Amino acid sequence: MTCWAVNPPARVLVVGGGYTGQRFAAAAAALGARVWLTHRGLTPPESGPATGLPWLRFDPDNGHGLELPEGITQVLVTIPPDSGGSDVALEQLLDPLRRQAITWLGYLSTTGVYGDAQGGWVDETSATEPNLRRSQARLRCERAWLSSGLPAQSFRLPAIYGPGRCPFQQLQAGTARLVHKPGQVFCRIHVDDIVGTLLHCLQLPAARRPALLNVSDDCPCPSSETLGYAAHLLGCKLPPLQRYADIAGQMSPMALSFWADNRRVSNRRLCHELGYQLRYPSYREGFAASLQEERQAAGRAAGS
Ligand SMILES: NC(=O)c1ccc[n+]([C@@H]2O[C@H](COP(=O)([O-])OP(=O)(O)OC[C@H]3O[C@@H](n4cnc5c(N)ncnc54)[C@H](OP(=O)(O)O)[C@@H]3O)[C@@H](O)[C@H]2O)c1
């Protein structure tokens, strides 16, 4: 891979050192970039892929603003809108970022902005008609970043999975639910394909970086299919099948909202027009690799 980070040295700020932010930070640092991440709590996370990198506290809801390091060149924003629909990163950091020589800003958005397509395909040219309030807020924040004057790209993500974010623990704990809703599919993406996409875009000439990019794998499918495969990998039994129509009345509003939209997200722009090759084209390779990584981490923890 061409190393975008070497000359001149990239100085990357990850705003929101959560699940994806940490894996991106670790990958960028491994390529030679200087990377800072933000955390909210009193102290940075004690474990995870980005331990050892410099962390900065950013918790504006509790009065902790952020003093940007000098000379930041690239920024990744992973913070979602809050419950009131506001984006704290946008509110607090836009002006300071405008004063630096930023060459790229990646914003992690969601495919929820497309709304319900009744199982049909959506691509980056599709209408954005979100029904859910959080997706409406997301669309407003995405638009604000894209019109901020910074060289921003928005990455629209479906469900993110990877080590620690697969259904293995729920299956083992007996809390997984096998639900069937006729015609319903979900899209997903392995976290390392988000990281791979971000690095791929960073290597492209600025003029070739699209403002909007779906980052989804090749395999939209029902959640019962992915749960079945996870159980197969573990060699454990599936819970009894429940019909969505029978249990919807007992679901929380949040759980219900995950079933509200039904769409297939096209990755044509990413994989065909921009030439990115997915590491995990479907949950099958992705779950197997995640389970292996989880078991390796558990083995290291047991040995330490
Ligand atoms: N998870 C999914 O399946 C999914 C699907 C589509 C899109 N997305 C979006 O993609 C992005 C990355 O997802 P992820 O799963 O990697 O997210 P994540 O692990 O929850 O990381 C988000 C980061 O933002 C920080 N943050 C949140 N609210 C904040 C606030 N008010 N002030 C300061 N920091 C704040 C979090 O801090 P704490 O660690 O303290 O909470 C965390 O570091 C998010 O915007 C998410 O909504 C996620």
Ligand as a Chemical Component Dictionary entry (heavy atoms), coordinates in Angstrom:
data_LIG
# 
_chem_comp.id                   LIG 
_chem_comp.type                 NON-POLYMER 
_chem_comp.pdbx_formal_charge   0 
_chem_comp.three_letter_code    LIG 
# 
loop_
_chem_comp_atom.comp_id 
_chem_comp_atom.atom_id 
_chem_comp_atom.alt_atom_id 
_chem_comp_atom.type_symbol 
_chem_comp_atom.charge 
_chem_comp_atom.model_Cartn_x 
_chem_comp_atom.model_Cartn_y 
_chem_comp_atom.model_Cartn_z 
_chem_comp_atom.pdbx_ordinal 
LIG N1  N1  N 0  -22.480 0.659  15.639 1  
LIG C1  C1  C 0  -23.122 0.543  14.496 2  
LIG O1  O1  O 0  -23.600 -0.528 14.107 3  
LIG C2  C2  C 0  -23.235 1.761  13.596 4  
LIG C3  C3  C 0  -23.919 1.659  12.392 5  
LIG C4  C4  C 0  -23.956 2.759  11.547 6  
LIG C5  C5  C 0  -23.347 3.943  11.922 7  
LIG N2  N2  N 1  -22.724 4.020  13.124 8  
LIG C6  C6  C 0  -22.095 5.292  13.475 9  
LIG O2  O2  O 0  -20.716 5.189  13.148 10 
LIG C7  C7  C 0  -19.957 5.925  14.114 11 
LIG C8  C8  C 0  -18.911 4.998  14.728 12 
LIG O3  O3  O 0  -19.564 3.891  15.309 13 
LIG P1  P1  P 0  -18.882 3.098  16.514 14 
LIG O4  O4  O 0  -19.738 1.917  16.730 15 
LIG O5  O5  O -1 -17.436 2.972  16.263 16 
LIG O6  O6  O 0  -19.165 4.167  17.681 17 
LIG P2  P2  P 0  -18.698 4.126  19.212 18 
LIG O7  O7  O 0  -17.887 2.924  19.530 19 
LIG O8  O8  O 0  -19.915 4.378  20.055 20 
LIG O9  O9  O 0  -17.744 5.408  19.280 21 
LIG C9  C9  C 0  -18.262 6.709  19.284 22 
LIG C10 C10 C 0  -17.283 7.607  20.014 23 
LIG O10 O10 O 0  -17.864 8.911  20.150 24 
LIG C11 C11 C 0  -17.763 9.313  21.537 25 
LIG N3  N3  N 0  -18.879 10.195 21.855 26 
LIG C12 C12 C 0  -20.199 9.943  21.730 27 
LIG N4  N4  N 0  -20.919 10.983 22.141 28 
LIG C13 C13 C 0  -20.035 11.925 22.568 29 
LIG C14 C14 C 0  -20.167 13.233 23.133 30 
LIG N5  N5  N 0  -21.365 13.796 23.330 31 
LIG N6  N6  N 0  -19.049 13.900 23.458 32 
LIG C15 C15 C 0  -17.818 13.358 23.253 33 
LIG N7  N7  N 0  -17.631 12.120 22.730 34 
LIG C16 C16 C 0  -18.725 11.422 22.389 35 
LIG C17 C17 C 0  -17.834 8.022  22.306 36 
LIG O11 O11 O 0  -17.369 8.174  23.609 37 
LIG P3  P3  P 0  -17.736 7.078  24.737 38 
LIG O12 O12 O 0  -16.835 5.906  24.432 39 
LIG O13 O13 O 0  -17.458 7.756  26.005 40 
LIG O14 O14 O 0  -19.194 6.749  24.552 41 
LIG C18 C18 C 0  -16.935 7.132  21.421 42 
LIG O15 O15 O 0  -15.583 7.418  21.653 43 
LIG C19 C19 C 0  -20.945 6.490  15.117 44 
LIG O16 O16 O 0  -21.291 7.812  14.757 45 
LIG C20 C20 C 0  -22.138 5.593  14.971 46 
LIG O17 O17 O 0  -23.368 6.205  15.337 47 
LIG C21 C21 C 0  -22.648 2.957  13.964 48 
# 
loop_
_chem_comp_bond.comp_id 
_chem_comp_bond.atom_id_1 
_chem_comp_bond.atom_id_2 
_chem_comp_bond.value_order 
_chem_comp_bond.pdbx_ordinal 
LIG N1  C1  SING 1  
LIG C1  O1  DOUB 2  
LIG C1  C2  SING 3  
LIG C2  C3  SING 4  
LIG C2  C21 DOUB 5  
LIG C3  C4  DOUB 6  
LIG C4  C5  SING 7  
LIG C5  N2  DOUB 8  
LIG N2  C6  SING 9  
LIG N2  C21 SING 10 
LIG C6  O2  SING 11 
LIG C6  C20 SING 12 
LIG O2  C7  SING 13 
LIG C7  C8  SING 14 
LIG C7  C19 SING 15 
LIG C8  O3  SING 16 
LIG O3  P1  SING 17 
LIG P1  O4  DOUB 18 
LIG P1  O5  SING 19 
LIG P1  O6  SING 20 
LIG O6  P2  SING 21 
LIG P2  O7  DOUB 22 
LIG P2  O8  SING 23 
LIG P2  O9  SING 24 
LIG O9  C9  SING 25 
LIG C9  C10 SING 26 
LIG C10 O10 SING 27 
LIG C10 C18 SING 28 
LIG O10 C11 SING 29 
LIG C11 N3  SING 30 
LIG C11 C17 SING 31 
LIG N3  C12 SING 32 
LIG N3  C16 SING 33 
LIG C12 N4  DOUB 34 
LIG N4  C13 SING 35 
LIG C13 C14 SING 36 
LIG C13 C16 DOUB 37 
LIG C14 N5  SING 38 
LIG C14 N6  DOUB 39 
LIG N6  C15 SING 40 
LIG C15 N7  DOUB 41 
LIG N7  C16 SING 42 
LIG C17 O11 SING 43 
LIG C17 C18 SING 44 
LIG O11 P3  SING 45 
LIG P3  O12 DOUB 46 
LIG P3  O13 SING 47 
LIG P3  O14 SING 48 
LIG C18 O15 SING 49 
LIG C19 O16 SING 50 
LIG C19 C20 SING 51 
LIG C20 O17 SING 52 
# 
